[in-house]
Amino acid sequence: MLAHDVLIIGAGLAGQRAALAAAESGATVAIMSKVHPVRSHSVAAAGGINAAIAVDDDWTEHATDTVKGSDYLGDQDAIEVMCSEAPGEAMHLEHIGVTFHRNETGELDLRAFGGASKKRTAYVADITGQAILHVLYEQLMRHEVAVERFEEWFATSLILDADGHCAGAVARDIRSGAMEIFNAKSVILANGGNGQCYKPTTNALICTGDGISQAYRVGCPIMDMEMVQYHPTTLAENGFLITEGARGEGAHLLNSEGERFMEKYAPNKMELASRDVVSRAEQTEINEGRGVGAHGQGIYLDVTVVPKKRVLEALREIVNIGRDFAGTDITREPIVIRPGQHYIMGGVKTDVDGRTPITGLYAAGEVACVSVHGGNRLGANSLLDTLIFGRRSGEHAAQRGRQLTMPKAPASRLRADAEMIAAIIERPREGRRISEIKDELGTTMNEYVAVYRDEEGLTKAHEVVQRLKEQAGKAYVDDRGSVFNQDVLGALELGYMLDCAEATIVSAIDRKESRGAQFRLDHPERDDEQWLKHINVTRGADGEPELSYSEVTITKWQPEVRKY
Ligand SMILES: Cc1cc2nc3c(=O)[nH]c(=O)nc-3n(C[C@H](O)[C@H](O)[C@H](O)COP(=O)(O)OP(=O)(O)OC[C@H]3O[C@@H](n4cnc5c(N)ncnc54)[C@H](O)[C@@H]3O)c2cc1C
């Protein structure tokens, strides 16, 4: 059995930032990732990170934009923490070696992003996530004594002790198939999101909601799960992301009649309204027959209006993506995009120090719901969220560990997980394949739990998910070995995704109003009277989701009509 003050599950930006903070606060740390850390989804983040560092900007304006962006569902005390600490965090990144883009006078350059009243997004061309992730990984190397890295290890479940406090996790060494107990005084979940519940999605194959489901299975509430972000510009063919940085640099959206249709929906902010607003506008144009591309299911993103020199300097990755994955030279012609699943605002309920309602269990990054994004996240606020709340969780968990002895992690849990995995491997080759079930889940979610929703579609999706849960319990895997058996891990991931999808659907059915990313065709208005509250989902004794509500924290921004 291994023992550390802090166990961090996930080594994207949230996990690595938490590990650094915990080590610098004197804790012994284990950080685990099911892929090599620099292959975490954070590496794909393109557009940038928000911080009010311009001379004419102020963190309170950043907070105002974030509250409005959240459609007033974000908790304002948490938003204040994130926005006020952002400039310090950005400077910290720059000091440890992130090569942010600079302007002619040598200051950090900032680009415009959706829903922001000022240029506030610091960036490294369109590889910002990669740039930050690699610098943090270098920094982790400096702490080799305090931080033990477990790369290509897969956490299978969380362990609670006799008092119901988190005492560690069970994990499998993917390379050998060996199982191990990781005993810890505190566990920080940093597993990222669950975009793979949808097909297509901009998210990496590893974004399967493991942390959300594992927390849920030990009784932790998950919150705001109905709030799923569709990004306005994903490739129509395969869901690859075209960064919001393109519109930030001035690109236009056009319908089949060549109109910049955002004039109708958001005359002040145009293409740079918040993502929920732009995605809905696009979907309306498509539904009303003004789409472009195959079956009229797309919209044109016209980057040719941005000077070519600037495109090649600041948007070079999407030039490559357009060429390689759509056969389009975006410097010469418009590219066909459409709204696509991108991010989940919901996740494991935490406070501003990352603490969940379960003692000793923390969460930070996309897996968590603080809630700073409420009904809709602003572009470039997620990298910020991972770093601020990753650091705060790491510091808090390290401090907590000083007063504690190691909790007891029952060894029987290792056997239970090992047997559960062996049983999956031994299933007879009948029933459905894991990949088929995953495919049906993704296409169902994309059909009924997308930009526009209604009771009928959501109910249908719920029925499908319940059937898929049954089928997943009997689905078989082909690989019966122990070395790099990704097949059996895929079966576990499918279970996590189905938990997440079910929580999303039951919350979306429950919320009978339209707010942020949830637009109900059968309840098209926002209803502050009834629904200015978070929906929490916990797992009931019968294994079914149970709903409860918690208040939205309002400090100084009263809900107003939201217009861009
Ligand atoms: C294409 C794309 C572009 C984006 N661009 C931007 C942007 O420009 N600006 C912005 O602010 N946001 C952006 N986002 C959102 C942002 O990148 C993510 O929300 C954020 O990086 C998530 O970081 P994380 O640390 O929470 O999780 P991730 O980076 O997803 O890392 C999750 C970690 O958990 C590990 N893990 C998961 N399950 C297990 C398990 N069972 N056992 C062991 N390890 C496990 C994984 O191996 C990984 O290390 C973008 C997202 C995408 C998909």
The ligand as an ORCA input file, in Angstrom:
! r2SCAN-3c Opt
* xyz 0 1
  C     -10.275     21.402    -27.945
  C     -10.421     22.212    -26.686
  C      -9.978     23.525    -26.638
  C     -10.118     24.286    -25.479
  N      -9.651     25.573    -25.450
  C      -9.748     26.301    -24.302
  C      -9.193     27.605    -24.214
  O      -8.602     28.125    -25.140
  N      -9.321     28.275    -23.043
  C      -9.961     27.740    -21.959
  O     -10.045     28.409    -20.930
  N     -10.460     26.491    -22.008
  C     -10.366     25.760    -23.151
  N     -10.888     24.488    -23.187
  C     -11.388     23.882    -21.945
  C     -10.208     23.466    -21.079
  O      -9.130     23.096    -21.888
  C     -10.532     22.294    -20.161
  O     -11.721     22.532    -19.466
  C      -9.404     22.099    -19.141
  O      -8.156     22.029    -19.784
  C      -9.627     20.873    -18.293
  O      -8.480     20.673    -17.513
  P      -8.459     19.632    -16.326
  O      -7.135     19.740    -15.699
  O      -9.651     19.826    -15.494
  O      -8.645     18.218    -17.043
  P      -7.879     17.505    -18.262
  O      -6.867     18.348    -18.895
  O      -8.956     16.930    -19.109
  O      -7.106     16.338    -17.526
  C      -7.763     15.234    -16.938
  C      -6.729     14.332    -16.326
  O      -7.358     13.311    -15.584
  C      -6.780     12.058    -15.880
  N      -7.773     11.021    -15.592
  C      -9.095     11.006    -15.899
  N      -9.673      9.889    -15.431
  C      -8.709      9.180    -14.800
  C      -8.687      7.934    -14.101
  N      -9.784      7.175    -13.977
  N      -7.508      7.517    -13.578
  C      -6.380      8.255    -13.723
  N      -6.350      9.439    -14.366
  C      -7.508      9.897    -14.895
  C      -6.385     12.183    -17.333
  O      -5.402     11.242    -17.677
  C      -5.850     13.612    -17.345
  O      -4.521     13.643    -16.882
  C     -10.739     23.717    -24.346
  C     -11.176     22.401    -24.381
  C     -11.047     21.668    -25.543
  C     -11.579     20.256    -25.557
*
